[in-house]
Amino acid sequence: MSFMVPRPTQRPTLRAETRLHFRKLLSPGRTMSAAQSETTLEAKLEALQCHFTWDLVPSRSKLFRLRDKLEDIGTEEGYSWLGHIYNLQGYIHYQLGSTDDARSFFSRAAEAFCQMRNTVSDEGPWLVVNYGNQAWLHYHQGERAESQACLSKVDALTNEYPSPSQDELHPEIYAEKAWTLMKFGREKKLLAAGFFQRAIRMQPDMVEWQTSHILALVNGVKHSDKGLEPDILEKMRIAKEHDPENLYLAALYLEACAAKRQKIEDEARELARGVLKMPVSSYSGIKPLLKLYRMYISMDEAIDLAEEALERHPDERYLKRCAAICYKMRIFLQRDSPLEHSMMERAISLYGEVISLYPDSSLKRKISFANIHAQSGHGQAAADQIYEELLNSNLDPKGTQMLYNYYAKHLQFMRKESHKSIEYHMRAAAIPQKSFYRENSISILERIRGRNRNRMCGEIEEFLANLRTYNKEGTFSVL
């Protein structure tokens, strides 16, 4: 059996689109002065520091996930990152094709910055990125005069508020760039930590920058084999003391302490009382706190805490999402413990509701939903139907790879179809997308081959050899 490996398909970057546009503008028939004017405008736009020039280039599925994550942060008045949230939302909505929403969010970002900084002037270096975003948006809408006006505002702000350090960006720009990059993968999180460090060096009195710097460091290394180094743990402790109201950081710090075998139960329960009083937000600390409970205190206490939060705010989708995760982990990680029918029904009900509340970013939730059905003992038909629908859906390469990896495990452990499971591990591994799921499928295939007890070991050996010498056409002989 042979199949073509799906190649990643990315929407052309805005820079690529811009070059195509300018080739049209510079076609015969246009005057030299007009062409020069457009070239100058292009150069100025390319030189801006804003979301359109930071090489973010997320996939469409990533855009939907980011959109939902930003909405779950909330818009609590006084939140120090509100302007940054609106700026990123504007960029995401533009990328998703909604120009009106993008324009609205950029406008709200400018208002939020002015309110948060609480200065005599409405203008300041924190607006440089926002005006850059607006310049790009106007340009893509064909509004040349408005785009040029935004560029003029950027020039005026950079002249009036030069960077304290020569040959470096203004710390406000570094901070927003860092905060944005934190939302885009491990490598960009580590890059974000470096930008925060530069911003803090020039403007050390911004507590929220110091906290976010630590969060970027922690998120950048949390999946590494080494875990958190002692120096990062100490930095977390110091940041927590400087920012005592940040309960998200407090929860992460307790989790890190628990991983070092420190006793944290009393502090965790005290922290829970504080988190429950906070406005609902993905930054309130509830999600890392629930993870701490599940891993180091009690799975059942984690469920009780999630349900208590839901009792206080029964309509909040983010809390439903957190509760659903707790039930899922209880079902999958404690399979040997007796499961009440009511618990399984509650998990199925919650997941169904959460998927409906996050309709554009629930691929992994749908996979979990299928697996919960299968685990229930009487829901195999429902699980098969969900997987069948997903397999027939139009997913990007990364999503397809994840689906194949999970489906292969479902086939192996729930349906006992080992040969078909191997085929889907091969399909996952054959997609040229670097990820945990690809590496996991390759590792599983290598273990099966190493045991040499499956009649498909020869095919696996051939497949792995082909994988090592993958040709540019992207075709594998699988079976």
N, C-alpha and C positions, 0 to 999 in steps of 0.2 A: 504494500500500500504506500502510495506517495502523496504528499500534499505540499502545497506552496506555503511557506511560512509567511504569515501576515507581516507586512512591513509597517513600521510606525508611520502614521499619517498625521502630519502636523499642519495646522493652519499656517500659511506663510507669515513670517514676522511682519510687524508694521514697517520695519525698515525695508524689507523686500517689496512690500506693497508700494512704499514711497518711491523706490527706485523705478518700479514699473510705471508709476504715475508720471514721474518726471521724464521718462523716455518718450511718453506720449506728448508731454508739454513741449519737449525740445524737438519735435518733429518739424520737417520743412513747412514753412508757411507762418511759423511764429516768429515774431521779431526778436532780434538779438537782445534788446533791452528787457523784454518780457522774460526771455529765457534766463538771463542773468539775474533778474529779480527773483525768479522762482528758485534758482540754484542757491542764492543767498539765503532765502527763507528756509530751504531744506537744511542748509548747513547750520543755521541757528537752531532749528528744531532738534537736529541730531545732537547738538552740543548741550542740550538741556539735561538737568538732573531731575528725572521724573519717572513714573511708572512705565511710560511708553519707551524709555531708552534704557531700562535696567535689565534687558534681556530675560524677562520672566518667562515668556512663551509657554504658558501652561496649556495642557490639553483641555478639550471641552469638558470632559468628566471632572478634571481637576478644578476647573472654573466653577462648576456647580457645587462641588464640595466646599470650596472656599467661600462661595456666596452664602451657603448655609451656615458655615462656621462663623462668619462675620455677623450674620443676623443673630446668632446665639450669644454673641458677646453682649448684646444689648446696647441701649443708648442712655444709660443712666447719666443724669446731669452731673457735671463735675468730673466725669471720667477723663483722665489725662490723655488717653489715646483716641478720643472720639474723632478728632480731625483726621487722624491717620486712617481710622477705620473707614470713614466716609470717602477719603481719597482712593483707597484700595477698592472699595465697593464701586465707585465710579468707573475705575479702570476695568473691573470685572464685567460690569454691565455693558460697557462699550464692546468688550471682546465677545460678549454673548449676543451682540447685535441690537442692544437697546440704547440708542443714542439719547433719548429723552431722559431715561433713568440715569445715565451717566452724567448728563448735564446737571440734573437735580442733585446728585450726590456730591459732585464737585462744588456746587454752590453751598451745600450744607457743610462741607468740609471747611470752606473759608469762614463761614459763620462760627463754626465750632472753635476754630483756632483763635479767632478774635475774642470769643467769650472766655476761653480757657486761659489765655495769656494775661487777661485782665490788665492791659496796659492802656496808657493814655491814647496812643495811636492805634488805629485799626490795622496798620501795616506792620510787618516784621519779617525776619528771615524765615520764619516757619511757613510763610505763604509761597516761598519760591517753588517748591514742588507742586503745589496746587495750581499756580499760574502756568507752570510748565505743562501740566495735564490739560488745562483748559486750552492752551495754545495748540496742542496736538488735536484736541477734539474739534476746535473751530476749523483747523486746517483740513481735517478729513471731511468736514461738512462743506468745504468749499468757501468758508467764511474767512477770506484772506485778511481783510482789514481787522477783524476781531482777533485773529491769531497774532497778527503783528502787534496789536495793542497789548496782548498778554506778554509777548516777548519784551516789549518796552517796560512793562511792570517788573519783569524778572531782572532786567538790566538795572533798573532804578533801585531795586531792593539789594542786589548784590553790591552795588556801589555804596549804598547808604549803610549796609551792614556787612562789611567784609569779614572774612574768616579771621579769627584771632591768630591762626597759624598759617604762615605763608605756604603756598603750594598745596594746601589741603582744603577740602570743602568746609563750609560752615557746619558747626556741630549740629544745628537743627536739621540740616540735610542728611548728615551721617545718621542721625537718630531715626529719621523717618525711613531712610533706605534700609537700615538694619531691622527695624520693626517689620517692614514689608518682607524682607528676605527670610525672616523667621517662619513665614508661612509656606516656604517652598523647599522642602527636602533637607536632608542632613547636611550636605555640603554647603548649601546656602545658609543654614543655621550657623555653621562655624564661621562663615564669612561675615554674617551679621554680628557675631560676637566681636570680631575685629573692628567693625565699624562703630559699634557701641563704645569700644575701648577708646577709639580716637575721639569720639564726641565727649566722653567723660573726661578725658585728659584736658580738653580745652574748656569744658564747662562742668566742673565736678559737683556742682550743687544740685543737679537734677536727680533726685532719688529714684524716680521711675525709670530713668535710663540705667542706673546702676542695677536695679532689680531685673530689668529686661536683659541686661548683659549676662547676668547669672543664668537666667532662664534659657537664653540662647546657648550658653555653654553646656548646661545640663541636657537640653534636648538634642544637642549635637553629638553627645557621647553616650546617651543612655542605652543605645542598642549595641555599643561596642563590647567586645569580650572582657575588657578590663573593668568596665563599670565606672563609677565615679571615683576619681582620685581623691586622696585626703585633702589636697589643697582646694579642690572645687567644693568639697563638703564644708570646709572652713569658710570659704567665700560665701556659701549659701547661709551659713550661720550669721555672718556679719551683715549680709544684705537683709536678712530677716529682722535683725535688731534695728536696722536703719529704716525699715519699711514695715512696721508691725501690723499695719492694717491690711497688708497683702496676704490674705489667707490662702490664696493659690500657692504662693511660694512656701508658706508655712506647711502646707500639706505635702508638697514635694520634699521639703527638708525632713519631715518626719519619716517619709517613705525611705529616704536615703539613710537615715539613722537606723531604721528597722532592718535594712539590708545589711548593716554592719553589726547586727545582732544586739542593738541597744533596745532597752525596754521603753516602749512608747505608748502603751495602751491608755494610760491616764491622760496624757497630753492629747492623744488622738480624740478621746471622748470629749474633752474640754473644747478642742478645736471644732468638733462637730456642732456643739451648741452655738458657737459663733457663726459657722457657715450657714446654719439653718436660718439665722436672722438676716442674712445678707439678701439683697435683691437677686433675683434669679439671673444668672449669667454664667457663661462657660469660664469666666475668670473668677468666679466666686470661690472656687476651690472644691466644689462638691465632687467633681469627677476624680481628681487625684486622691481625694479623701476616701471615696468609696473603693478605689483600687487598693489603698493602704489597708482598709478594713478587710477586703477579700483576701489579701495576701498574708497579712500578719496578725489579724485579730480573729475574725469569724465571718464566714460567708453569710451565715444567717443574720448576723448583726448588720452586715452591709445591706442586705435586703430590707431589713427593718428601717435602717436609716434612709434608704432611698424612698421607701413608702411613706415615711414621715414627711420627707421633703415634698412628696407629691400631695399629701393631705393638705399641706399649707398652700400649695400652688397647683391645683388639680388640672389646670389647662395648659401648663407650660410644657411644650414639646421637648425641650432640652432635658428636663427632669424625667420625662417618660423614656427618653433615650438612655439616660444613665441607669434608670431602674431596669430596663430591658437587658442591658449589659450584665447587671448583677445576676439576674435570673439565668441568663445564658451560661455564665461562668459556673454558677451553682450546678447546672445540669451537666455541663461537659467535664468539669474538673472533679466532681464528687459523684461519679457514676456508681461507685460501690455503696454510697449512702442511699437509704430509702428516699424516694421522691414521691411526695403526695400528688395525687391527681390534680388538686387545686393549684399546686405550684406550676405544674406543666401547663395547665390551662391559662394561668396568669401570664406565663412567659409567651405563649402563643398569641394571646390577646394583645399584650404590649407590643410585640414585634409587628403584628399586623397594623396596629395603630401608628407606630413610629414610621414604618415604611410609607404609609399614606401621608404622613406629615413631612417627609423628606423625599418626595417623589422622584427628584432628579439626581439624588446622590446616595442611593440605597442598594447598590450592587452587593456589597459585602453583607449588608443586613438581610437581603433576600437569601443569600447563601446560608447565613445563620438560621434564618427562618425555616429553610428546607431541612437543615440538620436537626433543628429542634423537633420538627414534625417526625423525622425519622427516629429520633431518640425516644419519642413518646411511646413507641411500641405499636401504635395503631394508626400512625400517620404516614406510612411508607408511600402510599398512593399520592398524598398531598406533596410529599418531598419530591417524588419523581416528576410530578407536574410542574413544580417550581423550577427544578433543574432543566426540564425540557424547554420551558419558556425562555430561560436564560440562555441556553445553548442556541436557541433560534433567534436571539436578539442581536442587534447591531452594536457590538462593543468595540472599543479601541483595543489595540494590541495588549496593553498592560492589563486591562480589565479581562480580556479573553484568557490571558495567561493565568491570572488569579482564579478565574472560574474553572479552568481545566485542572489546576492543582487541587482545588477543593473537591471537584467532582470525582477525580481519581481516588481520593481518600474515601469519599462516600461509596464508590463502587467497591472498594476493597473491604471496608469495615462493616458497611450496612447491607450491601447486596451480595457480598462474597464473590464478586466477579473479578478475580485477580488479573486475568488477561486483558480485559477491557480497561481495568484500572491502569495497567502498564501503558496501554496505548495512549491514555489521556495524560499520563506523566510525560510521555514522549512529546505529545502535542504542546504541553506547557513549556518543556525544555527547548523545543524547536523555535519558539518565538524569540527573535533576537532583541530581547528587552531585559536589561540587567535589573534583577529584583530578587527579593527573598524567595518568591514563589518559584522562579526558575531554578535557583540554586537548590531549593528544597526538593523539587522534582528530580533534579540530577542526582542528588545525594541518595534519594530513595531508589532510583534505578541502579546506582552503583552498589547499594547494599544488596539488592535482589540478585544482581549479577555475582557479587562476591559470595553469597550463600550457595549459588549454583544448584538450586533445587527446583527452579522453575523451567518449564520446557521452552520458555521464551528467552532464556539467557543468551542464546546465540544472536537473536534479533537485537537484544539490548546491547550486546557487545558491539555489533555492527553499527547500531544507532549512535552509541557514544563515540565510536571512532569517527563516524561521519560528522558528529558535532564538533569534534576537535579540529577537523579539517573543513569546516563549513565554507562552502564556496559562495561566491558573490551572487549567484542566481537564487539562493535561498531555498533549494529543494533538498529534502531528505528522503531516503528510502527507509520507511518506518517498519513495515511488516512484510 
